[in-house]
Amino acid sequence: MKRIFLTLLLQCVVFWGFAQFTLKGTVKTEKGERLVGANLMLSNGFNGTTTDVNGAYQFKNLKTGVYQLAVTFIGYEKQIKEVKLTGDQTLDVALKQDNILAEEVLVSATRVKEKTPVAFATVENSEIRANNMGQDIPYLLGLTPSFVTTSDAGTGVGYTNFRIRGTDLNRINVTVNGIPMNDAESHGTWWVDIPDLASSTDNIQVQRGVGTSTNGAAAFGATINLQTTTISKEAFAEYSSSAGSFGTLKNSVGVGTGLLKGKFTFDARLSKVSSDGFIDRASSDLKSFFVSGGYFTDKTILKLNVFSGLEDTYQAWNGVPSVRLNNDLAGMQRYADHYLYSQKQVDEMISSNNRTYNLYTYPNQVDYYQQDHYQLLFSHQFSPELSLNANGFYTKGKGYYEEYKNEQKLADYLITPPVIGSETITNSDLIRRKWLDNDFYGVTFSINRKQATSDFTFGGGYNVYDGNHFGKVIWARNAGDSEMNHEWYRGTGLKKDFNVFAKYNYELAENLNLFADFQYRKIDYSITGLDDDLRDLTQKHNFEFFNPKVGLYYQLSEKQNVYINFARANREPNRANYVDADPKGKQPTFETLNDFELGYKYNSSRLALGVNAYFMSYLNQLILTGEINDVGAPIMTNVDNSYRAGLELMAGMKLTTKLKWDVNLTLSQNKIKDFTDYVDDWDNGGQIATKLGTTDLAFSPDVIANSQLSWMAAKGLNVSLQSYSVSKQYIDNTSSNDRKLNGYFLNNLKFTYHVTQKFAKEFNLHLMVNNLFDTQYENNAWVYSYVYEGQRWAMDGYFPQAGINFMVGLNVKF
């Protein structure tokens, strides 16, 4: 009898451990009105759903345990319920109307929403705060799929960049609160100009592929959408400090009034980041502030953001020649023999460290730039179904980079050669500054109507960019008749960009949604004046683009969904493409990307899986082929046919109650069909063309893997191992192993300790060990090839990254 009882007891225990239960219910207002589309998330972080047309929700196949259920709906207070699940359970939730409209409406027009067939990842505020120790935003996004970071100075401070699926930042759309951030002419986003913006960022959404329609530059492979700090109803003060290797130091202080009289808020943040850099003399001195004031009611938000960055960065743009990296003495001497460097520069290179060498030695060889942003954001909710956003913005940028130049022809600077005695001095050492002074302003808007079975957004924007490019000689050894700050060239760029889009997500049938997104974009761009080589740049270009996107999203079950999507993007050439083009040759034209995506997601209480396949087919992609213009400068050329095809695998696993693993892997092919390589022929003049057939796109690794293993080691102590693996990358489009970046496997170890203190709301200590195993690697490079004395040679620059290094940090919030 006892044996039978024990057997039954054991079966009950086993049944109890493996039983799967259902949690269901409704979400309504306090008045009993159903809320359609309310968001519900269980504390395991993997299970989420929305309410249906009846305001009902359901979670299936849950294990016994204690859960935290978070329920949110725009215009209502967030509610968190503790659920002790021991069987099937019904839980009805009544949300109280908030007297403050949620700020997520400000970015809703450009964000991926529920049941949208787009590949994306969102980095939340908690993760941003945990990793923000002075490095730029690219390094805070490094664990998202298909993401590879770069740093000129080797430390993640100063000039940093990234690529997604091999796509460079000049092709990635970036917005802050839906406001365009890309430079309208270069299409680039320079994170060094907005240092420590992360300290004023609430969350960041990364859309891979073409994504959904947005404002500003073309989303030609990915979209980065930042939302700045949202409302704090309570007053606060916060101090953050980090210090570490290479003289890296970050200090940030922030304050907020909380909600005053139930309607007004004011927040401010001041930051300073500095670093000596890993590369010789590659120092950074960065300052920034962020100020925000807002007026909030239950239906309206009016918010003014003002933020600014000032950067003073020593140039490390040239990289380290491969001959210096490899300790090739004969190769270094070749730089002098082939007139690439002076003999003095070669001697300095030979005597330098092979991984930290910097060509530049002039003390003030700096990049100095200030960028000021003004954003006026307005949102009004007419009803739970209908809302309006209208925003205005102005960005002011002004600065220069300074260079010491040896033996320059004075005539090239419009300086009359001086005559000393009987000798005419035609050349001189000089110091020059190349300036950029620009104004960028415009408006964006969106109208959103959300109903039981559909979600419709109509939006767009108009912006104007007015830029001045000019150069000044501030000193010359033989100045002739030139005055102080002698100006030798001035050019302008005027660009007007209009876009309008409509997005419609419709429930075709139970669990099946159709997504359609259509954008019209019109661009008028004119360039006038002279370039730095005194060529006349006058030209005009006009474009009209239609960018359609359509897809299906199907909910297979409570835990599983699949989607398929097609999207087209068109991108106009940037200023450099036009300015560098040979005026007598073929002119650059716009690029077209057709993006096909197919995905699957699975979410349970302990496991989240994602698979996304993509095929990105390019027509007329602009790439470097080695071709040059009439004055010998490299140009980008349209190629007929190229593509990126890949598979992205994502997983999040709750291995135990204290151990969690997040990992992603990208496998891809990135090809150009019928590629022709051009190399300068120093022996005979002109260029040598070689047909190479199908080759690999530069800077496009076949394998990218990112991982974070997090362990709650003790109460308040979290330990994370972050790992990054990138396969080899070619640094030009020839698929030559002579011109490549070697693959690397990098590990960082992070400790975070949450100290319980009565005097502070938060007291956190951080320790980050970067490059734990002291791996020697480079993550970026450039190359110029030429033929001399019948042999192909290269002049290049690689960007070595720091070995093992440390950062310690403190965050206190009152």
Order of alpha helices (4+ residues) and beta strands (2+ residues): alpha-beta-beta-beta-beta-beta-beta-beta-beta-beta-alpha-alpha-beta-beta-beta-beta-beta-beta-beta-beta-beta-beta-beta-beta-alpha-alpha-alpha-beta-beta-beta-beta-beta-beta-beta-beta-beta-beta-alpha-beta-beta-beta-beta-beta-beta-beta-beta-beta-beta-beta-beta-beta-beta
